[in-house]
Amino acid sequence: MRQVCGLDVHKDSVFVCIINDEGVVFQEKFGVLTSDLNQLVAILSEHQVGEVCMESTSIYWMPIWRVLEPCFELKLVNPYFIKQLPGKKSDVKDAEWIATCLLKHLVKGSYVPNDCIQQLRQYDRHIFDLNKDIVYKLTKLDAALQRCNIRISNYVSTTNGKSYQKVVQLISEGITDPEELLKVIHGRTIYRTGTEAIKGSLSGVITEVDIDIIGQLRDEVALANRHKEQRQSRMDQLCRKWFPRQLANLKTIPGVRDRSATAIIAELGVDMSSFEDAAHLVS
């Protein structure tokens, strides 16, 4: 007889309901430590459960998925598609309803990539977070310069450009003379704006505290950039190891290079049969 399990996952607990066509077979609350989850695996195996369904609750489902994946057929469903029981709700009843929907084939699992793609995703999304950190730190860095009335960001295209970063480096080293700072500005910027305007934007009131803070912010930006490069290098290595043909094919698309190609593989995987059609893939 087909027996399935519904899991209602929380941060510090998971409610379990095993059912078959005759009704509820087992209901219990478990902890979420690895020892608790191993006990859950033993219980599910004892009851000969073949399929397990859970909602995609924040990130709390991920460690449970990792423990159960080698032993059972798993389905991850969007909570939006799990209809709640009418009347008074409880976690146990939620688990029972998830199991019932699974038993009656009322839910379709969301796309959960295999372990290789999951690893690439972790790197890719960390790079995304690092990019946000870099933008934030550069904003803080420019605010520190503006506080000193150093206005060079008004005349350069980006605060991540070479001229701007060279100015920051010199100031962090204690060099604040506008004549010295002017020497590291790109000639095209000086020609476009004028020497006096650029020199005026580099003339400020800079204290030892400002130099210290600017240096620290510069180091934080450099560290985040270094970490981003390391993550991307690791993604490149893994893609060349696991998906060399797919990586090469993606890079034949105009405008797609290593960063874009590895990100596409990390987010979509390489098995397009997981998606019903192009619209499903895009969504």
N, C-alpha and C positions, 0 to 999 in steps of 0.2 A: 504494500500500500504506500502511495506517495505521501511523504511527510515533509513539510516545509517549516521554515522558521522566520518569524518577524522580529526585528530588533529595533527598539526605540532607544536611540543613543543620546546620552547626555555627557556633560563634562566629566562627572565623577561616577557615573553609573550607566548600566545598560539593562533594559528590561527585555526579557526573552519570552517569546511565546512559540511553542511548537504545536502545530495542528495537522490534522488529516481530514479526510472526508467525514469522519465520524465526530469531529469536534476537537476541543483542546486536549492535548496530550500532556503538556508540561508548561508551567509558567514560573518564572523566578527572576529575581533581581541579582545582577552580578556587579562587582567592581570593575574597574578598567585597568588595573595593573596587569602586567604580563602574566603573572601567576593566575589571576582571576580569568583572563582570557583563555589561557591554556586549559583551565578547568571547564570553561564554556565549550571549547573544542571537544573535550572528552564527553561532555553531556550530549552534544549534538551528534557525535559519532555513535554513542550508545543508543540513541533513538533513531539511528539510521536516517538522519536528515540529509537530503541531497541538495536542497536549494535554500539559500538564506537571502533575505531582503532587508535593507536598511535605508533610512533617509539620509540625504547629504546634509547633515547637521554641522555647520561651520567646518572646522578641521577635525572634529572629534571622531568622525567615522574612519579617518585614514589609518590610525594604528590598529583599529579593529579589523579593517579590511586586510592589512598586511598579515595579521595573525591567521585569519580564516581563509585567505585566498588559496593556499596550497591544498586545502582539504575539501572545499565545498564550491559549488557553483553559486556565485554571488551576483546580486543585483543592487545597484544603487539608484534610488529614485528621488526625483525632486519632490520636496514636501508639498508643493502646490498641487500635485496630482494625487496625493493621498487624501481621500475624503475622510474627515473626522466623523466618528460616531455621533449621532444626536444625543442630547441629554448630557448628563454629568460625565466629564472626561477624566481619565486617569492614565498614567503612563503605561500601566499593564494593559488597559483596553486599547491604547494606541498600538502597542506591540501586536496585540491580537488582530487588530484591523489590518495592519501591514501584512501579517501572515495570511489573513483571509484573502486580501487582494492578490497576493502572490499565488495562493492555492488556486484561485479562480481565473488566473491568467489576465488580471485586470491592469497590471502595471508592466511597463516596459523599462528595462534598465537604461540608465544614462551611460554615455561613453566614458569608460574608465580605461586608460591606456595601460599597456603592460609595464613591467618594472623598468625596462630600458628607457622608455619614453618618460616614465615618471621621474627618473633621475635627471634626464635632460630638462624636464619642466622645472625641477627645483633650481637648477643653475639659471635657466632662462628668467624665471620670476625673481630670482635674487638680483640678476643684472638689472631688471626693471626697477627694483627697489633702490639699487645703488644709483641708477640714473636720477631718480627723484632726490636722493640724498645729495648728489653732486650739485644739482640745480639749487637746492636749498642752501647748501654751504657757499656756493658762489654768490647767492643773493646776500647772505650774511657778510661775506667778505667785502662785497661792494659797499654795503652799508657802513662797514668799518672804515673804508676809504673815504666815503662821503662825509663821515663824521669829522674827518681830518681836512675836509674841503679839497680832497683830491678828486677831480671831476673827469678823469680820463675816460670813464665809461660813457660819457656823453658823446665822445668822438670816435669810438671804435665800434665795430659791428657786433662784437660778442665779448663777454667777460671771460670766455674760455680761450680767447685768441692769444697768439704768441706775444704781441706787444703788451697787452694788458698783464699777462702772467709774468713777463720779464720785469715790469714795473713793480708788481707785487713782490717778486723775489728780491729786488734791490731794497725795497722798503723794509722787508722782513730781515734783511741783513744790516739795517741801520743806515742805509744810503738814502738820504732824503733831498739832496740838492737837486733842484729842478733841471739844471744843466746836465747832470749825470743821468737823470731819469729820461730826459729827452733823447739821449743817444740810443735808447733801446726801442724807440717808437719807429714803426715801419715808415719808410720814406713816402709811401703812397698816402698814408694817413696825414703826414705833415704837409704834403703837397696839396691835398684836398682841403684841409682846414686852415693851414697857415701856422708858421712856427710860433708866433706870439700867442695864438689861442691855445695851442697844445702846451706850450710852456706855462701859460697861466693856469691850465687845468692840473698841472703837476706841482703847483706851488700851494702848499698847505701848512697847517699847524699840526705837527706830528709829535706826540709824546712817546716816552719809553713804553708806557702801557699800550699805546696804539701799535707800536712795532711788535710787541710781544703777542698781542691778540691777532694781528694780521698774519704773523708767522705761524701761529697755531692753526688758524683757519686754512692757510695755504697747505700746511701739512695734512690736514684732514681731507681736503679735496684730493691731494696727491694719493693718499692712502686709499680713498674710495675708487679712484681711477685705476690704481694698481690692482685692487681686488676685482674690479670689473674685467680687466684684461686677463687675469688669472682664470676667472670663471669662463670667459669666452674661449680661452685656449683649451680648457678642459672639455667644453662642449664640442669644439672642433675635433679634438682627439677621439671622443666617443662616437661622433657621427662618422668619422673616417673609419673607425673600427667596426661599427655595427651596421651603418647604412651608407657605404661608400657610393653605390650606384645612385641612390635617391639624392644624395648630397650633390653629386656631379650633375644630375639632371636638373635640379632646381637652379643651379648656378648658370645654366644655359639661358635662363629667363633674363631679359634685359633689366638691369637695375638690381638684380638679386645677387648679393655677394655672401661671404661666409656668415656674417651676423644674421642677415635675413633668412638665409637657407636653414641654418641651425634652429632659429626661432620657429620657423614653419614646421619643421620636423618635431620639435619639442611640443608644440601646441596641438598639432593635428595627427601626429603619428605618421606611419607610412602605409597603413592599410585603409584605403578609402572605402572599403566595403562597410566600414562602421557607420557610414553616413548614407542615408536613403537617397539623397540627391544633392545637387550643388547648393540649393537654398538651405538645406539642412546643415551642410558643412559651414556655410557662411554664418548662419545664426549661432 
